[in-house]
């Protein structure tokens, strides 16, 4: 058990546990751990939760970073269960779930914790995510705060589908959003456990959106704090275009939509979503990407299996009273692909 309290280092600072989930990621740990260890926040601890790696990640940590805590998960439990298992063993005021392929800046923790301490209703928050390969551009996995449209399609301030904007300071205001990126996810530990953590059926991809949706339905808020900046490589474990990633994204998005929407919403949203997914699948097949078509087909079959008999294995909203922020009442698919709007501001209207 890793216990970390305010009294250990500072009576004024909340305790922060930075927990990095690792699976065969020695190269990323070697490259990016120095920036994490150099973080200027005093009352922090760094922990690596290892998902049964078969490389020499743990040997590297023991030899080079003996002060870093290690949690050994028995199998590769994916992002969702991997973090659920690990965080049951960590006691801290805040958790920071940090991807191993993220380079942080020295003062990245302080602005987020200050924002969350100032507003106790904020359950989760993310920093500004820029691309490690091009530090003037927003990064795909969250950019400057995640949003969701009425059909469940995620996009971000600074990223719409595959279009990542240049960071010209246009989204430098701290603001409510719908979801915080799992690449650098700040969350109150008590709320994480109150919500029963991530839905383990998801394995990986969009489990953080599902958690943020559940937290907001329970009355909490989700924010982005752009005064904090990190740089994300992206696609470290499953690169974009990978058929497994495609399957998980399509399947999990449908599961999330069903779990968190009312029956009256689903009556029209679900058939429409399945139709749009089918269009995307056939478009992929016609363009020669049969793997994309098969991945979406498998996603729909697995979703049907979940819908018919596996709902009991998922974590549903504890309450449904809160009103989510970062919600786009229109269709981001229509705005982007039909109206040819490329940027978040063009679609949402400068928010």
N, C-alpha and C positions, 0 to 999 in steps of 0.2 A: 504494500500500500504506500503510495506517494502522497504524503500530507504536507500541505503548504499553507500557512496562515499568515495573517498580517504581522503577528508578533515576531516571526522569525527574522525578518529583515527590516520592516518598517511599520510603525504604528499608524502611519498615515496613508500608505499605499495599499490598495487591494492586492491580493496575491494573484499571480497570473501563471498558469501552466501552459507552456507551448508544447503541444503534443504533435509529433511528426509521425504519420503512418508510413511505414517503409515496407516495400516488397522488392527485393533484389535491386535496391537503389543505391548501392555503394558509390557509384559515380556522382550522383546528385548530392549525397551526403558530403562527400569529399569536397565538392565544389561550393555548396551553399551553406553548410553548417557554420563556417567561420562568421558569416554575416549575422546569423541567428544568435550565436554566442556573444557577438559584439553588441547586441541590442542594449541600449542605455537604461532601460527600465530596471530599477533595482530589485524589486520584489518579484522576481521571476524564477522559474525553474524550466529546464528543457528536458523533455522526455521523448524517446523514440519508441513507438509501439511497432514491433516487427511482426509482419504477417507471414511467419514461417518462411523467411527468405532462404534460398539455397546458394546465394553467393556469400562472400565473406564480409557482409555489412556489419554483423555484430562483432566480429574480430577487429575490424577497423575501428569501431566505436570504443571497444574496450581498451585498445592500444592508444588511440589518439585523443579520445574524449572520455576519460574515466569518470568525470564528474556528471556526465549526462545519464539520466535514469533510463533503464531499458525495461520494457514490458514485452514478454514473449507470448504472442498469440499462438495457439497450438496448430492452426491451419491458416491458409490464406482465406480470410473471412470477408474480403472485399472492403470497400470503404465503410459501408454502413455498419455491419456487424463488427468489423475490425475496431472501429472507434467505440462502439457500444461496449465491447469487451474491455478495451483499454481504460475508458473513462470511469468505469466502475471502480477502478483501482487508484484513481487520482482525486485528491481533495484539494480544491483551490477555489477562490472566489470566481475566477474567470478561467475558461478554457480558450486557448487559441489553437484551432485545428489548422495546421500549416502543411501544405504539400511539400514534399522533399525537393521539388524543382522550383522553389521560390527563393529569390534573393531579396532580403529585406534591407531597409535603410536604418541607420542607427536609432532614430527616434520614432520608429513606426508604431510602437505600442502606446506611447503616452497620449496622443490625440484621441485614439479610439476609447481608451479607458476613461479619459476625462469626459468624453461625450456621454458614455454610458453611465458614469457616476452622476453626471449632471441631470440626466433624465432616466429615472429608475424604471420607466415603462419600456425602455429599449432592451429587448432580450438578446438580439444578435446584431452584429455590425461588421462591415467589411471595410478595408482600406481601398484606395484607388489601385487597380491592377493594370500595370502597363506591361508590354511585351518585352521579355528579356532580350530578344533578338533585335528589336527596334524600340528603344526606350522612349520614343516620341509618340508611339501608338498605343491605343488601348488593347488589352489582351482579351481574347475570346471568352474566357471562363469567368465573366462577371463584370469586366470593364470598370465602370464607376457606379455600380448598383444595379441589381437585377430587377426587371419588370416582368409582368405576365399579361397576355391579352385575354379576352373573354373566352377563347377556345383552348386556353392552356399552353399557348406557345410562349416560351421564354425568350426575352431579349434584354438588352442592357443599355444604360446610358453610355453611349460610346461604341456599341456593337449591335448590329441588326443582322441576324443570320450570319453570313460569312463576311459582312462588311464591318471592318474595324476602323474607327475614325482616328485621326491624329489628335493628340491631346494638346489643345490650344488654350486650356484653362476654362473651357466652356462649361464644364460640369464640376467646378471647384467648390460648390456649395454643399455642405452637409445636408442630407435630405432623407426623408423616408423612402424606402424602396420595398419591393415585394419580397425579394430574396437576396441573401448575402452569399457570396461565392464560397464554395467549399475549399477553394485553394488557400484562403486566408480568412478563416471563419471565427470571429470572436463571439462567444456565447456565455451568458451567465450559467454557471454550473448548476444552480438549483433549478433553473427553468429547463435546462437540457434534460435533467432527470425527471422533472415534473411531467414533461412531454413524452417520457419513456424513450428518449433518444431518437435515433434514426430508425426508419422502417427497414428491417433487415431483409425483407423480400426484395428490395431494390438492388441489393449487392453493391452496385456502384452506378452513379449518374442520376442526378435530379433528386436524390434523397435530401439534399439540403433545401431544395425548393419546397418539397413536401413538409419538412420540419418547419420552415419559416411560415408556410401557409397555416399549419396547425397552431403555431405560436400566436399568429395574428388573430385567428379565430378565437383563441383563448383570451384575447384582449391585450397582448403585447405588441410592441412595434419592432420593425427591422429598419436599420439605417445604413447609410454609407458615409464614411468620414474621409474625404479626399485629402485632408491635411496629412494623412498617413499614406505612404506610397510603397508598394512592393512591385517586384518584377518577376513575371511568371513565364517559365519556358512553355508549359502546356503540352498535353498529350504524352506525358512521360511514361505512363503505363499502357494505356490503349490510345494510340494515335488516331486523330480524326481520319475518317474514311475506313476505319477498321469495322468489319461486319458485326463483331461482337458489340462494339460501342454503339453502332446503329440500332441493333436489336434492343439493347438496354434503354437507350434514349426513347425510342418509340413506345416500348412496352411500359416503362416506368411513368412516362408522361400520361398515358391513358389511365393507369392505376391511380396516379395522383389526382387526376381530374375527377374520377369517380369517387374517391375517398372524401374529397374536400368540398364537393359541390352538392347542392340540394337536388332532390329528385326532379323538381320542376325544371331546373336548369339542365339536367342531364337528358331529359326527354328530347330536347332538340340539339344540344351540344354534342352528345356522344355520336349519333349517326352522322352529323356533319363532319366531326373530326375523323371518323373512320373513312369517310369518303375522301377527305383531303389527304389522308395518309395513303389511300389507294392510288390517288392521282400521282403522289410523289413516287410511289413504288413503280408504277407503270412508266413514269417519266424516266426513272433510272434504267428500267429494262430497255426502253426504246433507245436510250443513249448508249447502250452497251454495257451497263453496269448491272449484271445479273445478280451479283452478290448483294447489292443494295436492295433489290427487289425481294430476294429470298430472306434477307434480314428483317424487313418490314413484315413479310408474311409470317415468319416465325414469331415476331413480336406480337402480332394480332392473335395468333394461336395461343401463345402463353398468357396473354391478357384474358382471353376467353376462359382458359383454365383457371386463372385466378378469380375471375368473376363468378364462375360456376361453383367453385368449391374451396378456394384458398383464402377468402377474405379474412377468416379468423386468424390467420398468421400475420396480418398486417396491423399496424398501429393507426387507429383512427383518431380524429380530433376529440379532445376531452370536452371541449365546449365549442359552440358555434356562434358566439355573440359578438365577437370583434369584427371590425371593418378593416380589411387589408388596405395598406397603402401600396403605391407602385402598381396600380391596376389600370390597364388600358381597356376602355370599354369597346373599342373597335377590334378590327382584325389586322394584326401585323402582317399576315400573309398577303392580304389584299393591298395594304398600304405599300408594301415593299415590292411585291412581284407584279402587281397590276398597275398601281399608281406610280411605281418606280421611285419611291421615296427611299433614299439611301441612309439617312442619318436618323438618330433618335429624335433630335429636335424637330425635324421635318414631320415626323409621325405624331409625336405627342404634343408638339406645339411649344417648344422652348423650355420645358420644365427640367 
